[in-house]
Amino acid sequence: MKWQPERPEIAVPRGRKVPDDVQKDLDVRWRHLAPADVVDGWVTSPV
């Protein structure tokens, strides 16, 4: 990693609502997520 991000980055499905207080703590990216990429609600591990 060339640089450490200031806030954790998360990807959420397009159209999902993310409260403003969550958005200030996280770098939220809305993406098209294929169903095959999502396991138990996660795209990557919670860690």
PDBQT receptor file of N, H, CA, C and O in Angstrom, charges set to zero:
ATOM      1  N   MET A   1       0.845  -1.160   0.000  1.00  0.00    +0.000 N 
ATOM      2  CA  MET A   1       0.000   0.000   0.000  1.00  0.00    +0.000 C 
ATOM      3  C   MET A   1       0.898   1.233   0.000  1.00  0.00    +0.000 C 
ATOM      4  O   MET A   1       1.760   1.378   0.866  1.00  0.00    +0.000 OA
ATOM      5  N   LYS A   2       0.696   2.114  -0.965  1.00  0.00    +0.000 N 
ATOM      6  H   LYS A   2      -0.005   1.996  -1.668  1.00  0.00    +0.000 HD
ATOM      7  CA  LYS A   2       1.522   3.318  -1.066  1.00  0.00    +0.000 C 
ATOM      8  C   LYS A   2       1.195   4.329   0.023  1.00  0.00    +0.000 C 
ATOM      9  O   LYS A   2       2.070   5.060   0.487  1.00  0.00    +0.000 OA
ATOM     10  N   TRP A   3      -0.068   4.367   0.426  1.00  0.00    +0.000 N 
ATOM     11  H   TRP A   3      -0.780   3.774   0.049  1.00  0.00    +0.000 HD
ATOM     12  CA  TRP A   3      -0.480   5.311   1.459  1.00  0.00    +0.000 C 
ATOM     13  C   TRP A   3      -1.622   4.703   2.243  1.00  0.00    +0.000 C 
ATOM     14  O   TRP A   3      -2.375   3.877   1.727  1.00  0.00    +0.000 OA
ATOM     15  N   GLN A   4      -1.744   5.106   3.467  1.00  0.00    +0.000 N 
ATOM     16  H   GLN A   4      -1.132   5.776   3.886  1.00  0.00    +0.000 HD
ATOM     17  CA  GLN A   4      -2.823   4.615   4.311  1.00  0.00    +0.000 C 
ATOM     18  C   GLN A   4      -3.999   5.588   4.223  1.00  0.00    +0.000 C 
ATOM     19  O   GLN A   4      -3.833   6.781   4.479  1.00  0.00    +0.000 OA
ATOM     20  N   PRO A   5      -5.173   5.098   3.866  1.00  0.00    +0.000 N 
ATOM     21  CA  PRO A   5      -6.325   5.988   3.751  1.00  0.00    +0.000 C 
ATOM     22  C   PRO A   5      -6.695   6.617   5.094  1.00  0.00    +0.000 C 
ATOM     23  O   PRO A   5      -6.480   6.030   6.155  1.00  0.00    +0.000 OA
ATOM     24  N   GLU A   6      -7.251   7.813   5.024  1.00  0.00    +0.000 N 
ATOM     25  H   GLU A   6      -7.426   8.290   4.162  1.00  0.00    +0.000 HD
ATOM     26  CA  GLU A   6      -7.666   8.498   6.247  1.00  0.00    +0.000 C 
ATOM     27  C   GLU A   6      -8.869   7.820   6.891  1.00  0.00    +0.000 C 
ATOM     28  O   GLU A   6      -8.991   7.779   8.115  1.00  0.00    +0.000 OA
ATOM     29  N   ARG A   7      -9.764   7.283   6.042  1.00  0.00    +0.000 N 
ATOM     30  H   ARG A   7      -9.665   7.317   5.047  1.00  0.00    +0.000 HD
ATOM     31  CA  ARG A   7     -10.963   6.601   6.545  1.00  0.00    +0.000 C 
ATOM     32  C   ARG A   7     -11.087   5.255   5.828  1.00  0.00    +0.000 C 
ATOM     33  O   ARG A   7     -10.661   5.125   4.680  1.00  0.00    +0.000 OA
ATOM     34  N   PRO A   8     -11.668   4.256   6.495  1.00  0.00    +0.000 N 
ATOM     35  CA  PRO A   8     -11.898   2.979   5.813  1.00  0.00    +0.000 C 
ATOM     36  C   PRO A   8     -12.826   3.183   4.617  1.00  0.00    +0.000 C 
ATOM     37  O   PRO A   8     -13.768   3.973   4.683  1.00  0.00    +0.000 OA
ATOM     38  N   GLU A   9     -12.557   2.468   3.530  1.00  0.00    +0.000 N 
ATOM     39  H   GLU A   9     -11.792   1.826   3.477  1.00  0.00    +0.000 HD
ATOM     40  CA  GLU A   9     -13.389   2.553   2.330  1.00  0.00    +0.000 C 
ATOM     41  C   GLU A   9     -14.287   1.324   2.260  1.00  0.00    +0.000 C 
ATOM     42  O   GLU A   9     -13.826   0.194   2.420  1.00  0.00    +0.000 OA
ATOM     43  N   ILE A  10     -15.565   1.556   2.021  1.00  0.00    +0.000 N 
ATOM     44  H   ILE A  10     -15.940   2.474   1.892  1.00  0.00    +0.000 HD
ATOM     45  CA  ILE A  10     -16.499   0.450   1.880  1.00  0.00    +0.000 C 
ATOM     46  C   ILE A  10     -17.250   0.601   0.561  1.00  0.00    +0.000 C 
ATOM     47  O   ILE A  10     -17.431   1.709   0.057  1.00  0.00    +0.000 OA
ATOM     48  N   ALA A  11     -17.677  -0.515   0.019  1.00  0.00    +0.000 N 
ATOM     49  H   ALA A  11     -17.531  -1.416   0.428  1.00  0.00    +0.000 HD
ATOM     50  CA  ALA A  11     -18.497  -0.527  -1.192  1.00  0.00    +0.000 C 
ATOM     51  C   ALA A  11     -19.875  -1.041  -0.801  1.00  0.00    +0.000 C 
ATOM     52  O   ALA A  11     -20.000  -2.051  -0.108  1.00  0.00    +0.000 OA
ATOM     53  N   VAL A  12     -20.897  -0.342  -1.248  1.00  0.00    +0.000 N 
ATOM     54  H   VAL A  12     -20.796   0.478  -1.810  1.00  0.00    +0.000 HD
ATOM     55  CA  VAL A  12     -22.273  -0.755  -0.985  1.00  0.00    +0.000 C 
ATOM     56  C   VAL A  12     -23.013  -0.815  -2.318  1.00  0.00    +0.000 C 
ATOM     57  O   VAL A  12     -22.626  -0.149  -3.279  1.00  0.00    +0.000 OA
ATOM     58  N   PRO A  13     -24.085  -1.619  -2.374  1.00  0.00    +0.000 N 
ATOM     59  CA  PRO A  13     -24.836  -1.711  -3.633  1.00  0.00    +0.000 C 
ATOM     60  C   PRO A  13     -25.433  -0.366  -4.014  1.00  0.00    +0.000 C 
ATOM     61  O   PRO A  13     -25.820   0.422  -3.151  1.00  0.00    +0.000 OA
ATOM     62  N   ARG A  14     -25.504  -0.110  -5.327  1.00  0.00    +0.000 N 
ATOM     63  H   ARG A  14     -25.190  -0.750  -6.028  1.00  0.00    +0.000 HD
ATOM     64  CA  ARG A  14     -26.137   1.120  -5.813  1.00  0.00    +0.000 C 
ATOM     65  C   ARG A  14     -27.556   1.198  -5.280  1.00  0.00    +0.000 C 
ATOM     66  O   ARG A  14     -28.266   0.194  -5.231  1.00  0.00    +0.000 OA
ATOM     67  N   GLY A  15     -27.964   2.394  -4.880  1.00  0.00    +0.000 N 
ATOM     68  H   GLY A  15     -27.387   3.210  -4.920  1.00  0.00    +0.000 HD
ATOM     69  CA  GLY A  15     -29.310   2.605  -4.380  1.00  0.00    +0.000 C 
ATOM     70  C   GLY A  15     -29.462   2.400  -2.877  1.00  0.00    +0.000 C 
ATOM     71  O   GLY A  15     -30.493   2.758  -2.310  1.00  0.00    +0.000 OA
ATOM     72  N   ARG A  16     -28.459   1.833  -2.228  1.00  0.00    +0.000 N 
ATOM     73  H   ARG A  16     -27.621   1.542  -2.689  1.00  0.00    +0.000 HD
ATOM     74  CA  ARG A  16     -28.547   1.622  -0.778  1.00  0.00    +0.000 C 
ATOM     75  C   ARG A  16     -28.347   2.948  -0.064  1.00  0.00    +0.000 C 
ATOM     76  O   ARG A  16     -27.450   3.720  -0.402  1.00  0.00    +0.000 OA
ATOM     77  N   LYS A  17     -29.175   3.199   0.908  1.00  0.00    +0.000 N 
ATOM     78  H   LYS A  17     -29.904   2.572   1.183  1.00  0.00    +0.000 HD
ATOM     79  CA  LYS A  17     -29.074   4.434   1.670  1.00  0.00    +0.000 C 
ATOM     80  C   LYS A  17     -28.069   4.239   2.812  1.00  0.00    +0.000 C 
ATOM     81  O   LYS A  17     -28.107   3.242   3.533  1.00  0.00    +0.000 OA
ATOM     82  N   VAL A  18     -27.189   5.201   2.953  1.00  0.00    +0.000 N 
ATOM     83  H   VAL A  18     -27.158   6.011   2.367  1.00  0.00    +0.000 HD
ATOM     84  CA  VAL A  18     -26.187   5.178   4.019  1.00  0.00    +0.000 C 
ATOM     85  C   VAL A  18     -26.344   6.480   4.787  1.00  0.00    +0.000 C 
ATOM     86  O   VAL A  18     -26.192   7.558   4.212  1.00  0.00    +0.000 OA
ATOM     87  N   PRO A  19     -26.648   6.398   6.093  1.00  0.00    +0.000 N 
ATOM     88  CA  PRO A  19     -26.855   7.617   6.884  1.00  0.00    +0.000 C 
ATOM     89  C   PRO A  19     -25.648   8.555   6.851  1.00  0.00    +0.000 C 
ATOM     90  O   PRO A  19     -24.505   8.113   6.736  1.00  0.00    +0.000 OA
ATOM     91  N   ASP A  20     -25.922   9.852   6.953  1.00  0.00    +0.000 N 
ATOM     92  H   ASP A  20     -26.851  10.211   7.046  1.00  0.00    +0.000 HD
ATOM     93  CA  ASP A  20     -24.866  10.868   6.907  1.00  0.00    +0.000 C 
ATOM     94  C   ASP A  20     -23.801  10.649   7.974  1.00  0.00    +0.000 C 
ATOM     95  O   ASP A  20     -22.615  10.859   7.719  1.00  0.00    +0.000 OA
ATOM     96  N   ASP A  21     -24.220  10.222   9.185  1.00  0.00    +0.000 N 
ATOM     97  H   ASP A  21     -25.184  10.052   9.392  1.00  0.00    +0.000 HD
ATOM     98  CA  ASP A  21     -23.227  10.036  10.251  1.00  0.00    +0.000 C 
ATOM     99  C   ASP A  21     -22.273   8.879   9.931  1.00  0.00    +0.000 C 
ATOM    100  O   ASP A  21     -21.123   8.890  10.368  1.00  0.00    +0.000 OA
ATOM    101  N   VAL A  22     -22.736   7.898   9.183  1.00  0.00    +0.000 N 
ATOM    102  H   VAL A  22     -23.671   7.889   8.828  1.00  0.00    +0.000 HD
ATOM    103  CA  VAL A  22     -21.868   6.799   8.757  1.00  0.00    +0.000 C 
ATOM    104  C   VAL A  22     -20.926   7.293   7.663  1.00  0.00    +0.000 C 
ATOM    105  O   VAL A  22     -19.742   6.956   7.655  1.00  0.00    +0.000 OA
ATOM    106  N   GLN A  23     -21.459   8.097   6.738  1.00  0.00    +0.000 N 
ATOM    107  H   GLN A  23     -22.420   8.371   6.744  1.00  0.00    +0.000 HD
ATOM    108  CA  GLN A  23     -20.645   8.594   5.631  1.00  0.00    +0.000 C 
ATOM    109  C   GLN A  23     -19.508   9.490   6.104  1.00  0.00    +0.000 C 
ATOM    110  O   GLN A  23     -18.474   9.563   5.442  1.00  0.00    +0.000 OA
ATOM    111  N   LYS A  24     -19.674  10.176   7.237  1.00  0.00    +0.000 N 
ATOM    112  H   LYS A  24     -20.514  10.117   7.775  1.00  0.00    +0.000 HD
ATOM    113  CA  LYS A  24     -18.586  11.044   7.701  1.00  0.00    +0.000 C 
ATOM    114  C   LYS A  24     -17.427  10.234   8.277  1.00  0.00    +0.000 C 
ATOM    115  O   LYS A  24     -16.294  10.713   8.318  1.00  0.00    +0.000 OA
ATOM    116  N   ASP A  25     -17.710   9.001   8.725  1.00  0.00    +0.000 N 
ATOM    117  H   ASP A  25     -18.630   8.612   8.692  1.00  0.00    +0.000 HD
ATOM    118  CA  ASP A  25     -16.669   8.156   9.301  1.00  0.00    +0.000 C 
ATOM    119  C   ASP A  25     -16.042   7.195   8.282  1.00  0.00    +0.000 C 
ATOM    120  O   ASP A  25     -14.939   6.691   8.494  1.00  0.00    +0.000 OA
ATOM    121  N   LEU A  26     -16.752   6.947   7.181  1.00  0.00    +0.000 N 
ATOM    122  H   LEU A  26     -17.648   7.357   7.009  1.00  0.00    +0.000 HD
ATOM    123  CA  LEU A  26     -16.290   5.993   6.178  1.00  0.00    +0.000 C 
ATOM    124  C   LEU A  26     -16.279   6.629   4.799  1.00  0.00    +0.000 C 
ATOM    125  O   LEU A  26     -17.043   7.555   4.527  1.00  0.00    +0.000 OA
ATOM    126  N   ASP A  27     -15.422   6.137   3.941  1.00  0.00    +0.000 N 
ATOM    127  H   ASP A  27     -14.801   5.385   4.161  1.00  0.00    +0.000 HD
ATOM    128  CA  ASP A  27     -15.409   6.562   2.541  1.00  0.00    +0.000 C 
ATOM    129  C   ASP A  27     -16.305   5.587   1.789  1.00  0.00    +0.000 C 
ATOM    130  O   ASP A  27     -15.865   4.500   1.415  1.00  0.00    +0.000 OA
ATOM    131  N   VAL A  28     -17.568   5.971   1.565  1.00  0.00    +0.000 N 
ATOM    132  H   VAL A  28     -17.926   6.854   1.869  1.00  0.00    +0.000 HD
ATOM    133  CA  VAL A  28     -18.570   5.086   0.978  1.00  0.00    +0.000 C 
ATOM    134  C   VAL A  28     -18.509   5.194  -0.544  1.00  0.00    +0.000 C 
ATOM    135  O   VAL A  28     -18.507   6.290  -1.103  1.00  0.00    +0.000 OA
ATOM    136  N   ARG A  29     -18.459   4.030  -1.207  1.00  0.00    +0.000 N 
ATOM    137  H   ARG A  29     -18.461   3.139  -0.752  1.00  0.00    +0.000 HD
ATOM    138  CA  ARG A  29     -18.476   3.953  -2.665  1.00  0.00    +0.000 C 
ATOM    139  C   ARG A  29     -19.661   3.092  -3.070  1.00  0.00    +0.000 C 
ATOM    140  O   ARG A  29     -19.797   1.960  -2.607  1.00  0.00    +0.000 OA
ATOM    141  N   TRP A  30     -20.514   3.620  -3.929  1.00  0.00    +0.000 N 
ATOM    142  H   TRP A  30     -20.404   4.540  -4.306  1.00  0.00    +0.000 HD
ATOM    143  CA  TRP A  30     -21.653   2.853  -4.426  1.00  0.00    +0.000 C 
ATOM    144  C   TRP A  30     -21.213   2.134  -5.684  1.00  0.00    +0.000 C 
ATOM    145  O   TRP A  30     -20.692   2.756  -6.610  1.00  0.00    +0.000 OA
ATOM    146  N   ARG A  31     -21.419   0.827  -5.722  1.00  0.00    +0.000 N 
ATOM    147  H   ARG A  31     -21.842   0.322  -4.970  1.00  0.00    +0.000 HD
ATOM    148  CA  ARG A  31     -20.965  -0.011  -6.831  1.00  0.00    +0.000 C 
ATOM    149  C   ARG A  31     -22.050  -1.019  -7.203  1.00  0.00    +0.000 C 
ATOM    150  O   ARG A  31     -22.915  -1.361  -6.396  1.00  0.00    +0.000 OA
ATOM    151  N   HIS A  32     -21.977  -1.485  -8.456  1.00  0.00    +0.000 N 
ATOM    152  H   HIS A  32     -21.275  -1.207  -9.111  1.00  0.00    +0.000 HD
ATOM    153  CA  HIS A  32     -22.791  -2.624  -8.856  1.00  0.00    +0.000 C 
ATOM    154  C   HIS A  32     -22.079  -3.849  -8.320  1.00  0.00    +0.000 C 
ATOM    155  O   HIS A  32     -20.932  -4.108  -8.685  1.00  0.00    +0.000 OA
ATOM    156  N   LEU A  33     -22.739  -4.604  -7.462  1.00  0.00    +0.000 N 
ATOM    157  H   LEU A  33     -23.671  -4.394  -7.165  1.00  0.00    +0.000 HD
ATOM    158  CA  LEU A  33     -22.146  -5.799  -6.877  1.00  0.00    +0.000 C 
ATOM    159  C   LEU A  33     -22.899  -7.012  -7.413  1.00  0.00    +0.000 C 
ATOM    160  O   LEU A  33     -24.105  -7.144  -7.202  1.00  0.00    +0.000 OA
ATOM    161  N   ALA A  34     -22.195  -7.884  -8.096  1.00  0.00    +0.000 N 
ATOM    162  H   ALA A  34     -21.215  -7.777  -8.267  1.00  0.00    +0.000 HD
ATOM    163  CA  ALA A  34     -22.806  -9.101  -8.617  1.00  0.00    +0.000 C 
ATOM    164  C   ALA A  34     -23.201 -10.005  -7.453  1.00  0.00    +0.000 C 
ATOM    165  O   ALA A  34     -22.459 -10.100  -6.475  1.00  0.00    +0.000 OA
ATOM    166  N   PRO A  35     -24.348 -10.666  -7.536  1.00  0.00    +0.000 N 
ATOM    167  CA  PRO A  35     -24.777 -11.557  -6.454  1.00  0.00    +0.000 C 
ATOM    168  C   PRO A  35     -23.725 -12.603  -6.092  1.00  0.00    +0.000 C 
ATOM    169  O   PRO A  35     -23.610 -12.981  -4.927  1.00  0.00    +0.000 OA
ATOM    170  N   ALA A  36     -22.963 -13.070  -7.066  1.00  0.00    +0.000 N 
ATOM    171  H   ALA A  36     -23.056 -12.763  -8.013  1.00  0.00    +0.000 HD
ATOM    172  CA  ALA A  36     -21.927 -14.074  -6.791  1.00  0.00    +0.000 C 
ATOM    173  C   ALA A  36     -20.787 -13.514  -5.947  1.00  0.00    +0.000 C 
ATOM    174  O   ALA A  36     -20.042 -14.278  -5.334  1.00  0.00    +0.000 OA
ATOM    175  N   ASP A  37     -20.641 -12.170  -5.905  1.00  0.00    +0.000 N 
ATOM    176  H   ASP A  37     -21.247 -11.549  -6.403  1.00  0.00    +0.000 HD
ATOM    177  CA  ASP A  37     -19.570 -11.546  -5.133  1.00  0.00    +0.000 C 
ATOM    178  C   ASP A  37     -19.941 -11.339  -3.672  1.00  0.00    +0.000 C 
ATOM    179  O   ASP A  37     -19.081 -11.013  -2.854  1.00  0.00    +0.000 OA
ATOM    180  N   VAL A  38     -21.213 -11.526  -3.338  1.00  0.00    +0.000 N 
ATOM    181  H   VAL A  38     -21.912 -11.791  -4.003  1.00  0.00    +0.000 HD
ATOM    182  CA  VAL A  38     -21.694 -11.255  -1.992  1.00  0.00    +0.000 C 
ATOM    183  C   VAL A  38     -21.964 -12.575  -1.273  1.00  0.00    +0.000 C 
ATOM    184  O   VAL A  38     -22.733 -13.406  -1.755  1.00  0.00    +0.000 OA
ATOM    185  N   VAL A  39     -21.323 -12.761  -0.112  1.00  0.00    +0.000 N 
ATOM    186  H   VAL A  39     -20.698 -12.086   0.280  1.00  0.00    +0.000 HD
ATOM    187  CA  VAL A  39     -21.513 -13.967   0.694  1.00  0.00    +0.000 C 
ATOM    188  C   VAL A  39     -21.957 -13.546   2.082  1.00  0.00    +0.000 C 
ATOM    189  O   VAL A  39     -21.234 -12.834   2.779  1.00  0.00    +0.000 OA
ATOM    190  N   ASP A  40     -23.134 -13.978   2.484  1.00  0.00    +0.000 N 
ATOM    191  H   ASP A  40     -23.722 -14.556   1.918  1.00  0.00    +0.000 HD
ATOM    192  CA  ASP A  40     -23.695 -13.620   3.803  1.00  0.00    +0.000 C 
ATOM    193  C   ASP A  40     -23.733 -12.105   4.007  1.00  0.00    +0.000 C 
ATOM    194  O   ASP A  40     -23.542 -11.626   5.125  1.00  0.00    +0.000 OA
ATOM    195  N   GLY A  41     -23.975 -11.359   2.949  1.00  0.00    +0.000 N 
ATOM    196  H   GLY A  41     -24.131 -11.747   2.041  1.00  0.00    +0.000 HD
ATOM    197  CA  GLY A  41     -24.083  -9.905   3.052  1.00  0.00    +0.000 C 
ATOM    198  C   GLY A  41     -22.753  -9.176   2.928  1.00  0.00    +0.000 C 
ATOM    199  O   GLY A  41     -22.726  -7.946   2.940  1.00  0.00    +0.000 OA
ATOM    200  N   TRP A  42     -21.644  -9.913   2.809  1.00  0.00    +0.000 N 
ATOM    201  H   TRP A  42     -21.666 -10.913   2.799  1.00  0.00    +0.000 HD
ATOM    202  CA  TRP A  42     -20.315  -9.312   2.740  1.00  0.00    +0.000 C 
ATOM    203  C   TRP A  42     -19.686  -9.549   1.387  1.00  0.00    +0.000 C 
ATOM    204  O   TRP A  42     -19.869 -10.611   0.792  1.00  0.00    +0.000 OA
ATOM    205  N   VAL A  43     -18.939  -8.559   0.889  1.00  0.00    +0.000 N 
ATOM    206  H   VAL A  43     -18.790  -7.696   1.372  1.00  0.00    +0.000 HD
ATOM    207  CA  VAL A  43     -18.143  -8.747  -0.319  1.00  0.00    +0.000 C 
ATOM    208  C   VAL A  43     -16.743  -9.182   0.079  1.00  0.00    +0.000 C 
ATOM    209  O   VAL A  43     -16.132 -10.015  -0.591  1.00  0.00    +0.000 OA
ATOM    210  N   THR A  44     -16.249  -8.636   1.142  1.00  0.00    +0.000 N 
ATOM    211  H   THR A  44     -16.746  -7.959   1.686  1.00  0.00    +0.000 HD
ATOM    212  CA  THR A  44     -14.975  -9.069   1.719  1.00  0.00    +0.000 C 
ATOM    213  C   THR A  44     -15.238  -9.375   3.180  1.00  0.00    +0.000 C 
ATOM    214  O   THR A  44     -16.351  -9.166   3.664  1.00  0.00    +0.000 OA
ATOM    215  N   SER A  45     -14.261  -9.853   3.872  1.00  0.00    +0.000 N 
ATOM    216  H   SER A  45     -13.357 -10.023   3.479  1.00  0.00    +0.000 HD
ATOM    217  CA  SER A  45     -14.455 -10.183   5.280  1.00  0.00    +0.000 C 
ATOM    218  C   SER A  45     -14.682  -8.910   6.091  1.00  0.00    +0.000 C 
ATOM    219  O   SER A  45     -14.210  -7.842   5.700  1.00  0.00    +0.000 OA
ATOM    220  N   PRO A  46     -15.394  -9.004   7.209  1.00  0.00    +0.000 N 
ATOM    221  CA  PRO A  46     -15.635  -7.821   8.049  1.00  0.00    +0.000 C 
ATOM    222  C   PRO A  46     -14.355  -7.155   8.533  1.00  0.00    +0.000 C 
ATOM    223  O   PRO A  46     -14.358  -5.965   8.846  1.00  0.00    +0.000 OA
ATOM    224  N   VAL A  47     -13.277  -7.895   8.597  1.00  0.00    +0.000 N 
ATOM    225  H   VAL A  47     -13.274  -8.862   8.343  1.00  0.00    +0.000 HD
ATOM    226  CA  VAL A  47     -12.009  -7.333   9.033  1.00  0.00    +0.000 C 
ATOM    227  C   VAL A  47     -11.594  -6.295   8.019  1.00  0.00    +0.000 C 
ATOM    228  O   VAL A  47     -10.543  -5.672   8.168  1.00  0.00    +0.000 OA
TER     229      VAL A  47
